[in-house]
Structure formats: C-alpha cells, structure tokens
Amino acid sequence: MRIDLPGLLLLALCSCGHEAQQGALSTKPGLQGTLVYETTFPDGTKGLSACTVPGTSTVALSDSWQIGSPSKPALSPDGKTLVFQGREEGKWHLYSYDLTSGEVPVRLMEGNSSDDTDPVFTADGGKILFSKGGQIAEYSLNTKKTKALTFEANATYAEPSVSADGRNILFSYTPESRAQLGILNLETLSSVTLFRDSRTARFSPMFCPDGKFCFVERSGKCAICLAETGKDSFKKVFQAADANYYAPSPACSGWIFFCKATDSGSCLYIGDVGNGTEYPADEFVPGINDAADISGAAFSAEKVSIAEPADGGGGQGSFSGDDTSSDQTLPVLKGKLVWHSYSSYETRDSKIWLYDFDSGTKTELSRSWTGLVNPMNGHFSPDGKYITFMAEGTATGSWDIFLYDLEAGGQPVNLTPSGSYRDEDPKFSFDGARIVFKREGHLAEITVGNRSVKVLSSGNTDTYSMPYYNVEGTRILFGGDSADDSYIGCWDIAASRMTKLYDRAGVAEYYPVTLDAASFYYSAHYSADNRHDQLFKGWFDGRPAVSLAFNSSNADYSDACPAGGGWLILSSTRAGGEGAYDLFIGHESSGVIYSLSRYASQFNTSKNELGASYLPGN
C-alpha cells in the first residue's frame, strides 16, 4: 500500500514537537537515497515501511506479509535488497526482500533451529552478519553457508556492526544482567571488552565511516555516545533529560539516523555526530513521524524505485497475536503449580490451590488454615519446601506475610505479626534466603533464617508494589506508583537507589517477574485508550520491551509465571476459558497458547484463577 503524506515541508516542528537543537547548528545535509524504517504499534507488534529521500510518500511493505513482527531492517549498499528479522514457527528467522520487484520475502537458512536476529550487511554487500542463537555469525549470500565467529557459552552476543575495511566487528553482549560492548578482530577472532562497567548498560554499537563508532549508553535516560577505536574515552553526543535516544544507524558522512522517544512517542531523527545538531526526519520525508512510533531505520545512499509489495510471505498466515496454528505442541509440565482463585477481590473469598503434575492431583491448601482469611499470591521457595503468601491475619486485622511448610503441613506461620501494617506481594529470592514484599507502599524484606524484617525504601515518596528479586539478589524489580502513572522500576539494594526501566505515558505498567539474569516479564495496558492488560518482555538494561506474541487487544493477559523454554503460565480473559480469568500456557515468541484445562479439567472454574507460581520437576 502506498500512503501519500503531506506535501508541506515541516521546517520547524514534527509530531514530536522538537526543532533542530544542541550544539552549534550544522547545515542540514542534502540527504538522498532509500530509507526503510521500523514502526512499533501500540500492542508492541512491528512493521516495515520504505521511502525514497527526499520524498512525499511511503510504501507499507509488511502489511500483507504473513510474518510475525518484521523488524531490524538492513539495506544492501546498492539499496535494492532488504534483509530483516521476523518470527515464524516459534523462532526468529532472517528474510531477504527485493525492494525493486516487490516479490514475497525469502527466508534465509531454511530449516535453521536457532533464533537468528540483528542482521547487517558487510561493506561489499556479499555477506550478512547476525546474531545466531546468541553468538555472532556470518552468512555468505554467494555460497549460502554460515560461519560462527564467537563461541562464548556464558554470554549472549547481539547487534553486530562491521567496519568499512571489514576487519573488525563491534557487538553488544550480556555476560550478566547489563549489556556491554565488545570488538572482534576477524583475522584473529580475538575480542576485547570496551569501557567495561557492570553498572551501566551499553548496546547498539554502530561503526562510522571514519573509524569512529556510536553506541547507546543507559544510565538514567538512554544517550547516544561517540567513541574512537583504540581510545578509552567517549562523549555523549545526543542526550536530554526528557528523552531516550536509541537505535543509531548510518545516514551520510558525519550524520546518523536515530530514534528519540519522549512522552509524545518515538520519532525518527537525523543528527550530526560531531556537534549534536539534530533534525526530525519530517524535514526529508514530510509526515513520516505522524503515525505509529518509529523504532529503527536503515539507509542506503542509492535511490531505488520501490515496488508495491506482492501479497504473501511467511508460513503462518496473518499474524494477529491470537494465533494458535504453530507447530508447537502442548509442552510437558512436571512439578507443581500454586495459584489462588476468588469470586472478586472485594468478596474476600480467596483460596490457595496446589496442583501436582506428576500425580495429577489438585489440593486446596487453605482448607484447614486458621488465623487468617483471604490468602493469595503464593510463591514457591527454590527448594520447593515452602510457599510464602499474603493473607489477612485475624489477630492483626491487617494484611500479613505468611510462610507455609509444604512437607510438614500444619498451620502457616505469620512472618509479620507486629503492627497493623499492610504487608503484601511476597516473593522468595532465588537462593531462598530472603522474601521481598510491599509494606505500606515501600519495599521490605524478611531474612527467612531469623525472620527479621527490614524496610528498604523508607525515604522514598513513590508507592512500590509487586516486588521481585533479580537472579543475583542485588536488585528488586517493582511496579511504581499506581493507575495510569505506574511504571516498572528497579531498586539497587546496596546503593538504595531506584531506576525507572519502562514508563509509557498514560499506560499502567506493573507485576514484573524475573525470567533470567537479563530479562523479565511484566504486565501493561495495550495503550492509553485501551486498558486491556498485555504481557511484555523487558530487560534490566532498559532496551525496548517486546510484546509477547499471544497478546490481543480484546482480552486481558497478566500474571506471568515462567515455565521454561519460552513458555509461561498466565492468567487471561481470552476465549477458551471457563469464565473470568483462567489459567493458560503460552509461548512468548510463537504465539501458540493453550488452556491449562488441557492438562486437567480441575484448573479453570467460573471464578478468577490468578497469581500462578510454578516449581519445575525433574
């Protein structure tokens, strides 16, 4: 589909409302060529569009493609070939598309079983560098052969960028929880870390033609930095207190494209890396920033004739986010699941249940409990001996944190019997030694051994809820504030400092659940105008979050519970349940989703089934 855009050149303002700014102004470049850009829609799905620069119209390339979330565009030097990543059959694949013919995209490396992402062309256009299953690899367009370039099993490698002479590759890698930068010499296949700092995330490196390079640093807001190979220093070129700068990509000599995100949305800009002058891309393609958020771009100095795309491409049919036609079958679950159910929160009739996948039995744990009412939000200790949960203590008359011994049975122990505090949302640390919880809007933790309580965020004015430890137990994810002002934050325990990770304007974000050392799931509204809950995957280093593939705008998806291998158990109001919230298991990237009733009919009822915690078996 070709979309006509406004013909007036917006010399002062774009939809983001910013003029060219920062530093001594540079003369606007006489930019000409072909531009492909990535848009992110309110539900987190992606799309690709193309235009010539300068120009007044754009072609929506991916509207008819049957490929999930086409993104991360890369253009060949001659501007004719587009390579991008997309999702099919539960995996990320790379695709090649001829802009001049409009024929359907062709999947590269058929039969590949790994996730292939982040493609980039070499300077001669003969090879593609990409991340293959978490390692940097090279694909020859001539021989169709793939060659691995990194072999580190304890870190995830991504976002390669190759120097103009083809000798070195910049990349980001995540050895623990924060992305770092590295450079690889292709002749020796030896690599070194650049600006090593485990406290600061650095990612999205990009070589400039003159041997310098740009990258994104996140310490508070994301800023784009400029560095020179062989030197230990760098400078922040594009930064602002009210904006995040990210996704740098080459434009023309001395200039780069990048995305700038504010409360108004994410727009495409072009900037001078020498002095920080920036112009909205509307000044080259009027109206380009008026539609959905732009989250990345690729540019070639060669101007090509962009054909209307043919229908088709991909193998799953239209990717609506509610698709269950993946070839992934119902996963095998072993171990135990705990969750609660109630008629409504106000009714105060919650019960806690345990299901044993090995024996196929369902037990109401709370049936014989005394000294409490309305128990909910159970969470397993790592060794599976205990659960912690919140309930209203009959002796205290307030919400308290309890510990229940699954092996010994008997009555739960009240861990917070002193005072009439409102104590909620308990979660074990990954070593089982501590329990983090919310006390009157503050973060607090219990040392399980001596049951001592410590309030962590007492000097903070925000309300902190739904805390969850990171894997190392050094930081705590949480949902900050409430209603439409809520955000996902991270509390550094040693430094007693908070950092906001995700904070979309007008959208509630909450209930984070750590997945691994680098990432976590969380819930957020579909958009400011659509309050249906959706599930997202976020990262501790703050890189853009990804909407999980099974989300849809007409149902709620929340309360993520990791189940391994990209699967998660969740609560949803989608069709196929028994009414209200029901338990489902879905795959984060393929979109396949099944009711837990497929395992046993006892799971879902006419009540709300919520707050699942899964303990894997052997």
Phi, psi and omega in degrees: 000130177260127184250121177281132181252163181304141184276343182283133177284125182270092188283337184249318189231145167244187184295340178277348175075034180234140173268171170303136188207179178073135171062189174284128185298137173263154174295132180303130185291150175277070189287130175219142178154207183238132183236130170243131182229155184254130176250146175245123183272168185304331180273004179090353177286163187243161175207158180239139176225160182223153177203160170267152184235128355289161182192173180232006179217158180225153181250121176282102187287317196264004183303327183257358181285140178262059183226133182283132173047058174299130188199181180051061182291147173221134181251139174293158182304328180277000175077001186271328187250127176255129172243139182210170175257149178206168188244124174214147173053036175082004182225156170275132179233164174258144183228149176245138183220132179270109181296332185276339182256330182076008178295159186299148179300149179249129178283130175276150175058058178304143178082002181293137184257355181264167171278122180248122187217173170057054182286151174207140179280150167285166185298329180273356178076006184271343183224161175237127171264145183198171175265121183244104180058031179092009175232155178279132181224167182232133179241126179270123178289342180276307184269347183064022181256150181248140181228125178284141181245338175234155188217035183266113185282341186261014178211154178258122182257139184203175170054055179290151172217130186256142180290160183299327179276358176074014184267333186229152177234127168273150177203163169254150177213154184238092180286331179227256183243351180237132182294141177236171179252146175220162176228133185245128174273118186288340179283319182258347186055033175255147183226157176224154177274140178256134175050051185304125180200103184289350182267345186236134179273133175226132186202183179053054177288151183210119176291139170264160183299336186265015180092346174280172178210156177249160173199169178257132173244132178246106170221087195091244175280153178284133178233152176261127184248157177239133180222171179231133182302138179089355180243150185268355183251163176206169178228149175276121184262315181241115180203155177199150181288339184244019183211153171253130176255131182202176176056055176291144177210151185296144174242276175220179187309119178083357183235148176226155166273152172201167177255143181233118184251126174233187177297340180276348182132187182246123185238160180267134179231165169234138185219153177273115184288348179283318185230002175084008174296138180223145177229141173293146182295345176302337182284353176244325174230092185306133176083003185298331183267009185279338187266225182292165179301136175265130188236011177170160182205158173224142186225143171233139180288352177271128181269121182241162176273116185272120182278154171294132183289140173285155178291148173112193183104131181090173188236004186251001187081185183299129185269092187268350185087000179232028188269134176239024184268010179298157178280003178285127180271170179304123183289153176280126178246132174234156181104216188224156177227134174241143179202174176234161177219146175207163176291313174198161181299322183289336183289334178061042180241029184293145176228149178254133184240153175231130175241132177257110183293333181285320181264345181073029183248145177244131184231136171274102183296326188275004186302316186253012180286141176237167178079009179200159174222159171062048181287145179199171175058054176288149180215129182288143164288155184302328179275357177077008182277334186227162160234147169250149182203169175252147177199164176275115180285130181289333179280327183265337183069022181215171176290134180226166177257131183240158176233131181236130180273109183291333181277316183277335183072216180078215184254146176295154178259130177281115182274347180230060185281348185270134177080169180253039180291155172267100182253125188216170166059054182281146175215135176290149167287165184290343174262358177078002185277339185225159173233124176264146180204174178259126174239111178049041177085004178245159174278135179216161178217152179248130169277117189297323184299309181251001176061028176280150183245136177227128175273128187264326190243039188295333181273001185271146182265341177288163173264124181252131182224165170050054182287155179206127179293151165283172186301319183284345181078017181262342181225162182229121170285153177198166171259121184263148181059207184208169178052221187288349179269358186290151184214168174261121180239170180223127183256122175275114188294313183294319184272350185051050185226141180254143173232133174279130179259315181221127184208077179283135182298131176073011183235131177280129178233131189194182176052061175282145180223117182297132177262309179206193185296336185253336193221169180203163172260155171204166180256148176202154176294153179302315179197178179296334182260350181232111188267015173294132178290142175229160178253137182233156171252122179243173182231147179296335179273002172082011177297160186306135180286159181239131175288133180290147196293337183275353181303149171214153188282355183249017179207164178263139177226120186205183175054062182294141178221104183302137179235003175095147176066028182086356178269149174214145174271140185210168174252136184211153174261010182298165178296152179103001177258194183258357182127149183057215176277133176233163181271133178228164170234128184226160178257130189298328186249334180274333181090354179292140183212138182229147171290142176293349174296343175295335177274320180198140183291346184284347188295300191262139181227187178285350177274182179270120176261119191217168168062047183288146171226128187248133175247106183297148176260183180272000000 
